[in-house]
Amino acid sequence: MSESVDAKPRRIVQRGLWFEEFETGAVYEHRPGRTVTEADNVLFTTLTMNTQALHLDAAFADELPPFNARLVNSMFTLSTLVGLSVAQLTQGTIVGNLGFSEIAFPKPVFHGDTLYAETEIVEKRESRSRPGEGIVTFAHTGRNQHGDVVATAVRKTMVRKRPEGQ
């Protein structure tokens, strides 16, 4: 079968999931990962006015047990963990974050580590006060290139329901 020369191709815009598309218990693996550089760490740390020597001062950090190296700013790790999920889960469908809880950093991230993320859909419910929206709870897990868990966080979000006609 050939299509008409004048036929316009169907266009698909990348987006996150509508509220109805989230399935409690499903786990999404977000790829590609993100390799963290020294420049990432220094830029994020200085932009956020975090003067912690463990992130900025190699001579200081190299002498300090138990890691004897600079650590990647944990707020950069958290931000990247959430950011890795956006294209697959919430791009264009989120109304906003409602809150974070249960944030933990069981192992440090170092320059050159690659962060991989996965998200479990923990809970979802329709909003009682905002028709057309629902609340979805995500459990994010970040792992390094060795599979070690380096960050976890629970995030509640307000997500749009599928618009009528879509």
C-alpha positions in Angstrom: 0.0 0.0 0.0 1.3 3.4 -0.8 0.2 6.6 0.9 -0.9 9.7 -0.9 1.9 12.1 -1.6 -0.3 14.8 0.0 -1.0 12.8 3.2 0.5 14.3 6.3 2.3 11.9 8.6 0.9 11.3 12.0 2.8 13.4 14.5 3.6 12.2 18.0 4.9 14.5 20.7 6.9 13.0 23.5 5.1 13.4 26.8 4.8 11.9 30.2 1.9 9.8 31.4 -1.6 11.0 32.1 -3.0 10.1 35.5 -5.0 7.2 34.1 -1.8 5.6 32.5 0.0 5.1 35.8 -0.2 1.6 37.2 0.4 1.1 40.9 3.3 -1.4 41.4 4.9 -0.8 37.9 8.6 0.0 37.9 10.0 2.2 35.2 13.8 2.0 34.3 15.0 5.4 33.1 17.7 5.3 30.4 20.1 6.6 29.4 22.0 7.2 32.7 24.0 10.3 33.5 27.7 10.3 34.1 28.6 12.9 36.7 31.6 15.1 36.0 33.8 17.3 38.2 32.4 20.3 36.4 28.8 19.2 37.2 29.6 19.0 40.9 31.5 22.3 41.1 28.9 24.2 39.1 25.9 22.9 41.0 27.7 23.4 44.3 28.7 27.0 43.6 25.4 27.9 42.0 23.6 26.8 45.2 26.1 28.6 47.5 27.1 25.4 49.2 30.6 26.0 50.3 31.2 22.5 51.7 34.8 21.7 51.3 34.0 18.0 50.7 32.6 19.1 47.3 35.1 21.8 46.3 38.5 21.4 48.0 40.4 18.4 46.6 43.3 18.8 49.0 41.0 18.9 52.0 38.8 16.0 50.8 41.7 13.8 49.7 43.0 13.8 53.3 39.6 13.1 54.9 38.7 9.5 55.7 36.8 7.4 54.9 36.5 8.4 51.2 39.7 10.4 50.7 38.0 12.1 47.7 35.6 14.8 46.8 31.9 13.8 47.1 29.3 14.8 44.6 26.8 17.2 46.2 23.9 15.0 47.4 21.4 17.7 46.2 22.8 17.3 42.7 22.3 13.5 43.0 18.7 14.0 44.1 18.0 16.5 41.3 19.5 14.2 38.7 17.6 11.2 40.1 14.3 13.0 39.6 15.4 14.6 36.3 16.1 11.2 34.8 12.4 10.2 35.3 10.9 13.3 33.7 10.8 12.4 30.0 9.3 9.0 30.7 6.8 9.9 33.4 5.9 13.6 33.8 7.0 15.6 30.8 4.0 18.0 30.1 1.6 16.1 32.3 2.7 17.2 35.8 1.0 20.1 37.5 3.6 20.2 40.2 5.5 18.5 43.0 3.6 18.2 46.2 6.5 17.1 48.4 9.5 14.8 49.0 10.0 12.4 51.9 12.2 9.4 52.9 15.2 10.9 51.1 18.4 8.9 51.7 21.9 8.6 50.3 23.2 5.2 51.4 26.4 5.5 49.4 28.3 8.5 48.0 28.6 9.5 44.4 32.0 10.4 43.0 33.2 12.2 39.9 33.0 9.8 37.0 30.2 7.7 38.4 27.2 7.1 36.2 23.8 7.5 37.8 20.9 5.3 36.7 17.3 5.7 37.9 14.2 3.7 38.4 10.8 4.6 39.7 8.1 2.5 41.3 4.5 3.8 41.2 3.6 3.5 44.9 0.1 5.0 45.0 -2.3 7.0 43.0 -5.7 8.6 43.7 -7.9 11.2 42.1 -7.7 14.7 43.6 -10.6 15.5 45.9 -10.3 19.2 45.3 -9.0 19.5 41.7 -11.1 17.8 39.1 -9.1 16.7 36.1 -6.1 15.9 38.2 -4.7 13.1 40.4 -2.0 12.5 42.9 0.7 10.0 42.1 3.4 8.8 44.6 6.7 7.8 43.1 9.5 5.9 44.8 12.7 6.8 43.0 15.9 4.8 43.3 19.3 5.8 42.0 22.1 3.4 41.4 25.7 3.8 40.3 27.3 1.9 37.4 28.0 -1.0 39.9 24.4 -1.3 40.8 24.9 0.1 44.3 22.0 2.2 45.6 23.2 5.8 46.0 19.9 7.6 46.5 16.3 7.0 47.3 13.3 9.4 47.5 9.6 9.3 47.7 7.9 12.1 45.7 4.2 13.1 45.6 3.1 14.8 42.4 -0.1 16.3 41.0 -0.7 14.9 37.5 -3.2 15.9 34.9 -5.8 13.5 33.7 -6.1 12.7 30.0 -7.9 15.6 28.3 -11.2 14.7 26.7 -10.8 13.7 23.1 -7.2 12.3 23.5 
